[in-house]
């Protein structure tokens, strides 16, 4: 299983307010080590994210999510007798910044591994590969996460293969009565462009028509008037927008003003407590469908309740933010590998153990789906959706919606 995420997902609503203090340095983890990042009682990791710079609005709550997960883990005894400490590394939202952060964590802090959730980690990955540093991450910044030659990296949601698309997307649109699908992707963002193209393919496989596809839209632009006119003229009634919320909401509003009759609008960005902190975002998002990262809080499963309790212990009482959702996903993947690596883990034994895991479910947060960290040809994929009604997200019926992955020939980006 692979729920597809997008590079643009990291630039969430500018009103991801609440806790700007989260951009401060993380927990210290310097040890008297018996090996890289290890002592007799602790293992220290580097957690790399975008705390400053253009992408930082989506990551300001990162420290809360990390602390929430690790506090609970360490209070329960850690992993194989080791407590897990971390040192935060800031990419400054640039590839060069990512490289600098990782070099410092490896050369100065001597961390055991890198765990990341960043829009620009691709700047550091060649260095991490050359140094044999394990990396567990969110996989939102590029297609290299699906490259079998990158033997040191592990995508917590499963390897991405950009030539495959979820059949469930088209099936969902069909279930909503959509007849003509449309999507908009960004020029210069291959993940966004490929996601847009793949969605239209998914609709066609479900027996729906392609009404409009544009994979060359300027990144972050809200100049959507011509796009809305073209979609209205084409009779589009189903939208998938792998774009930042400012673009998505501007287009939806323009279509509404033109009198377009939209039956379904699906957004891979926007779910989370940071979104709900903005009255303007709530007003703009009414009736739209959102795809969370893993199970939404509204699923009310043992796994989501545990996540909520862990977050509440650090003062978070809303739905988890984008950063917090991924914090739990990537850290649980790291812990799964560490458990499998045994009593005396090394970087090499950790990577070998991770490569053999075939049924990772993020402690229930990906259930009923599971991840094989070395399965680069996806067979099936699932879609979990919520809709925004008033100030709350509401689960859509018949979720998760699962189906085969569709192979297509990419022409986008």
PyMOL commands that set and color helices and strands:
alter all, ss='L'
color gray80, all
select helices_A, chain A and resi 7-10+20-23+56-58+62-75+95-107+122-131+143-146+167-175+190-205+225-234+245-257+273-276+279-284+297-299+302-312+322-341+347-355+362-364
alter helices_A, ss='H'
color red, helices_A
select strands_A, chain A and resi 42-49+83-90+113-117+135-137+153-155+164-166+180-186+209-217+238-241+264-267+289-291+380-383+385-389+392-395+401-407
alter strands_A, ss='S'
color yellow, strands_A
deselect
rebuild
show_as cartoon
